[in-house]
């Protein structure tokens, strides 16, 4: 199943929400994705212990953030919508206490959102 086509209004909404929620710069996200902490969290995308969904998503986010808005593909808009939903759901599940070194924060950072920047 391919990406669902969005009208211009929905694209704009998805774009603005993505821009608000993804608060890590491409370079910052790339450097984060190289860390052991980044690779230690999440469910593997292939179920075989390979790269996690969040880690793969992070690489796609870097590419999206480096793409001019006019050049974004339907698939990229689809992924932006997925990212927006993930960040919204995951931030709502904030654990108590200090989250700086938590798997909760690390997972969000794989999706381009550092909750300590809020």
C-alpha positions in Angstrom: 0.0 0.0 0.0 1.5 3.3 -1.1 1.2 6.7 0.5 -2.2 8.2 0.7 -2.4 11.4 -1.3 -3.0 14.6 0.7 -4.5 17.8 -0.5 -2.5 21.0 -0.2 -4.1 22.0 3.0 -3.3 18.7 4.7 0.2 18.9 3.4 0.7 22.3 4.9 -0.7 21.2 8.3 1.6 18.1 8.3 4.6 20.2 7.3 4.0 22.8 10.1 3.4 20.2 12.7 6.5 18.3 11.7 8.5 21.5 11.8 7.2 22.2 15.3 7.7 18.7 16.7 11.0 17.7 15.1 13.3 20.0 17.1 16.7 18.4 16.3 18.8 19.8 13.4 19.8 17.3 10.7 23.4 17.3 11.8 22.5 16.9 15.4 20.2 14.0 14.6 22.8 12.3 12.4 25.4 12.5 15.2 22.8 11.1 17.7 22.0 8.2 15.4 25.7 7.2 15.5 25.6 6.7 19.3 25.2 3.4 21.2 22.2 5.0 23.1 20.4 5.6 19.9 21.0 2.1 18.7 20.0 0.5 22.0 16.3 1.5 22.0 13.3 0.6 19.9 11.9 -2.5 18.2 13.8 -3.8 15.2 12.1 -3.0 11.9 12.7 -6.5 10.6 12.0 -8.4 13.8 15.5 -9.9 13.5 17.4 -7.5 15.8 18.4 -5.2 13.0 17.9 -1.5 12.8 15.0 -0.2 14.9 12.0 1.5 13.4 12.9 4.7 15.2 16.5 4.6 14.0 15.5 4.1 10.4 12.9 6.8 10.9 15.6 9.2 12.1 17.6 8.6 8.9 14.5 9.4 6.8 13.9 12.6 8.9 17.4 13.8 8.2 16.7 13.4 4.5 13.3 15.2 4.8 14.8 18.1 6.7 17.5 18.5 4.0 14.9 18.5 1.2 13.3 21.7 -0.1 9.6 21.9 0.8 8.7 22.0 -2.9 10.7 18.9 -3.6 9.1 16.7 -0.8 7.5 13.5 -2.2 4.2 11.9 -1.2 6.1 9.2 0.6 8.0 11.9 2.6 4.8 13.6 3.6 3.4 10.2 4.6 6.4 9.7 6.8 6.2 13.2 8.3 2.6 12.4 9.3 3.8 9.1 11.0 6.5 11.1 12.8 4.0 13.7 14.0 1.7 10.9 15.4 4.6 9.1 17.1 5.9 12.2 18.8 2.5 13.2 20.0 1.7 9.7 21.4 5.2 9.2 23.0 5.4 12.7 24.6 2.0 12.0 26.3 3.6 9.0 28.0 6.4 10.9 29.7 7.6 9.0 32.8 8.2 10.6 36.1 11.6 11.7 37.4 14.7 12.7 35.5 14.3 11.7 31.8 17.7 12.8 30.6 19.2 9.3 30.3 15.9 7.4 29.8 15.0 5.0 27.0 11.8 7.2 26.6 14.0 10.2 25.7 16.3 8.2 23.5 13.4 6.8 21.5 12.0 10.3 21.0 15.4 11.5 19.8 15.5 8.8 17.2 12.3 10.3 15.9 13.9 13.8 15.8 12.4 15.2 19.1 14.5 16.0 22.1 12.0 16.5 25.0 14.7 18.4 27.0 14.5 21.2 24.5 10.8 21.9 25.2 
